């Protein structure tokens, strides 16, 4: 049973790796993180399982505990409690994530050592950068692998994280499986639509316009 479930998950991940994430936006309204959380690298594409951490009071130890739970292909998702001053991720944290095989890191907050992170090539999504870092403290309000609020979206451990230069989308595996085939079909139809537009065909004949405006 476990191996069959893992195979199904691998198949879903493979399909999600080929779909255009913005195409999914034609079919869904929920799951899209606030657009202020952006990629710090260019030309990145991430699909992976969420490992979550809630960082309270600039607690660096909480992030370290989450890093130890990462498995290859996972995405570390960090809630900071709206802390836009302290960076929970930097060069050392990024190196640790890469050594664990992480596919990427998503922070609802800021990061530091951006030059080193870019040089390492780890896909990192954040609201910005800071030179003020997390502290070597352990807050009782921090927690690992719990539901976290990131970019206005509740992210559960094990959710599917999809992220690229356009932004970040998080869905449950069931939600992702329910939409991916329709999105892939839309992607397959798009080249023909572009060809018709480039050939000079009237826009009204190519693109749906909906009911007439009054």
C-alpha positions, 0 to 999 in steps of 0.5 A: 500500500505504501509503495503504491501511494508513493508511486501515485505521488511521484506520478502527480509530481511529474505531471505538475512539473510539466504544467504551467502554474499560471494556467492553474490560476484559470481554474482555481482562486485559492492557494495562491500566496501573496504576490509579495513573496517572490523568487530571489533567483531567475528561471526557477521552477519548484514542485515539492512536499511542504515541510513547515515551521512557525518561527516566533520571536526570531527563533533560529533553533526552530528553523534548524529543527525543520531543516533536520526533517527535510527529505530530497525534493521537500520545500521548507515553508516558513511562517514568521508571524509577520516579522519583516525584520529578522531573516530566518534563512541565510547562507548556512541555512541555505547550505543545510537545506541543499545538503538535505536535498531540498527543492526550495525554501519559501519564507513569509518574511525576509532572508539574508546572504542573498548573494550567497543564496543566489550563488548556491542556486537554491530556489528561495522565495521571500518578501525581501532581504535584511541584514538583521538575522534570527537569534539563538533562542528557543521560543515556546511559540515556535513549532515544526511541521504544523499548519502555518500561515504563509502569504495568506494561505494555510499550508499543511505539512505534506501539501504540494508547493509549486513555485516559479518566477511568477509566484507560489501556489500551495495545494493539497495533493487531492486538490492538485490531482483534481486540477492538473489534467484540465490545466495540462489540456489548456496548456496543450491548446495554447500553441494553436491559439497563439498561432491563430493570433499571430496569423492575423485572425480576429481576436473575437474569433480566437479568444472568448469574449463572454456575453455582450456588454450592455 
